[in-house]
Amino acid sequence: MLNKIAAHATTAAHSAVRWYKSRLEQGGPVDRGDISITTIIIWVAAVAGAIAIAGTIAVVIGRYNTTLSGI
């Protein structure tokens, strides 16, 4: 489960890097102010929080899997 989460996060990061590189390679004027630093901070915090919650759930399910199977 954690491997799937890590693989998804890695794939998402690679996609973002490829998109950014393609934007830089196109040349021309760069859209400054297209997205604010505050928005980036909020998105990074939201994604990190989601990954932390998913990881915690995976650990709890892994630890108590035998106990939960009788429910």
C-alpha positions in Angstrom: 0.0 0.0 0.0 2.8 2.5 0.9 4.7 1.5 -2.2 1.6 2.4 -4.3 1.3 5.8 -2.6 5.0 6.5 -3.1 4.9 5.4 -6.7 1.9 7.7 -7.3 3.6 10.7 -5.6 6.8 10.0 -7.7 4.8 9.8 -10.9 3.0 13.1 -10.1 6.2 14.8 -9.3 7.8 13.6 -12.6 4.7 14.9 -14.5 5.0 18.3 -12.9 8.7 18.5 -13.7 8.1 17.5 -17.4 5.3 20.1 -17.7 7.5 22.8 -16.2 10.4 21.9 -18.5 8.2 22.0 -21.6 7.0 25.4 -20.6 10.6 26.7 -20.3 11.6 25.1 -23.6 8.8 26.8 -25.4 10.5 30.1 -24.8 8.8 33.4 -25.1 7.6 35.4 -22.1 7.2 33.6 -18.8 3.9 34.2 -17.1 5.0 35.8 -13.9 2.3 36.0 -11.3 0.4 33.1 -13.0 0.2 31.4 -9.6 1.1 32.9 -6.3 3.6 31.5 -3.8 0.8 31.3 -1.2 -1.2 29.0 -3.5 1.8 26.8 -4.0 2.4 26.6 -0.2 -1.2 25.7 0.3 -1.1 22.9 -2.4 2.1 21.5 -1.1 0.7 21.4 2.5 -2.6 19.8 1.3 -0.7 17.1 -0.7 1.7 16.4 2.2 -1.2 16.2 4.6 -3.1 13.8 2.3 0.0 11.6 2.0 0.5 11.6 5.8 -3.1 10.6 6.4 -3.0 7.9 3.8 0.3 6.6 5.2 -1.2 6.6 8.7 -4.3 4.7 7.6 -2.1 2.1 5.8 0.1 1.6 8.9 -3.0 1.2 11.1 -4.6 -1.3 8.8 -1.4 -3.2 8.4 -0.9 -3.4 12.1 -4.4 -4.3 13.1 -5.4 -6.3 10.0 -5.9 -9.5 11.9 -8.0 -7.8 14.6 -10.1 -6.0 12.0 -10.8 -9.1 10.0 -13.4 -10.3 12.5 -15.6 -7.3 12.2 
